[in-house]
């Protein structure tokens, strides 16, 4: 299992690109490594965490609401 993490350190996930120079950004970076422009807000770890929490809890709340009121 540790080889997976070693491979991720060598080749990090690069989902987003810089708006100014199109350099591929590492996930969670605050700025571009090539031109030092500020990264998009979607590239922040906290946004990904909040989105994950929302997508996990929201369907559960809908299920509970529909179960109670039907």
C-alpha positions as CSV (number, residue, x, y, z in Angstrom):
1,X,0.0,0.0,0.0
2,X,2.9,2.4,0.7
3,X,4.0,2.2,-2.9
4,X,0.7,3.9,-3.9
5,X,1.5,6.9,-1.7
6,X,5.1,7.0,-3.0
7,X,3.8,7.1,-6.5
8,X,1.4,9.9,-5.7
9,X,4.3,11.9,-4.2
10,X,6.2,11.5,-7.4
11,X,3.3,12.2,-9.7
12,X,0.8,14.4,-7.8
13,X,-2.8,14.8,-8.9
14,X,-3.1,17.9,-11.2
15,X,-6.8,18.6,-11.8
16,X,-6.8,22.3,-12.3
17,X,-4.8,24.6,-14.6
18,X,-3.6,28.1,-14.1
19,X,-5.8,30.8,-15.7
20,X,-2.8,32.9,-16.7
21,X,-0.2,30.4,-18.1
22,X,-2.1,27.0,-18.2
23,X,0.4,25.4,-15.9
24,X,-1.1,22.3,-14.3
25,X,-1.6,22.9,-10.5
26,X,-1.1,20.5,-7.7
27,X,-4.3,19.9,-5.8
28,X,-4.5,22.2,-2.8
29,X,-1.8,24.7,-3.9
30,X,-2.5,28.4,-3.2
31,X,-0.6,29.7,-6.3
32,X,0.8,28.6,-9.6
33,X,4.3,27.2,-9.5
34,X,5.2,28.8,-12.8
35,X,3.9,32.3,-12.7
36,X,2.9,32.6,-9.0
37,X,-0.7,33.7,-9.9
38,X,-3.3,33.0,-7.3
39,X,-5.0,29.6,-7.8
40,X,-8.7,29.2,-8.2
41,X,-10.8,28.8,-5.1
42,X,-11.9,25.3,-6.3
43,X,-8.3,24.1,-5.9
44,X,-8.4,24.5,-2.1
45,X,-8.6,21.5,0.1
46,X,-11.2,23.0,2.4
47,X,-13.6,23.5,-0.6
48,X,-13.2,19.8,-1.5
49,X,-13.7,18.8,2.1
50,X,-16.9,20.9,2.4
51,X,-18.2,19.6,-0.9
52,X,-17.6,16.0,0.2
53,X,-19.4,16.7,3.5
54,X,-22.3,18.3,1.6
55,X,-22.6,15.5,-0.9
56,X,-22.6,13.0,2.0
57,X,-25.0,14.6,4.4
58,X,-27.5,16.2,1.9
59,X,-28.9,12.9,0.5
60,X,-29.2,11.6,4.0
61,X,-31.2,14.6,5.1
62,X,-33.5,14.3,2.1
63,X,-34.0,10.6,2.9
64,X,-34.9,11.3,6.5
65,X,-37.2,14.2,5.5
66,X,-39.1,12.0,3.0
67,X,-39.3,9.2,5.5
68,X,-40.7,11.3,8.3
69,X,-43.3,13.2,6.2
70,X,-44.6,10.4,4.1
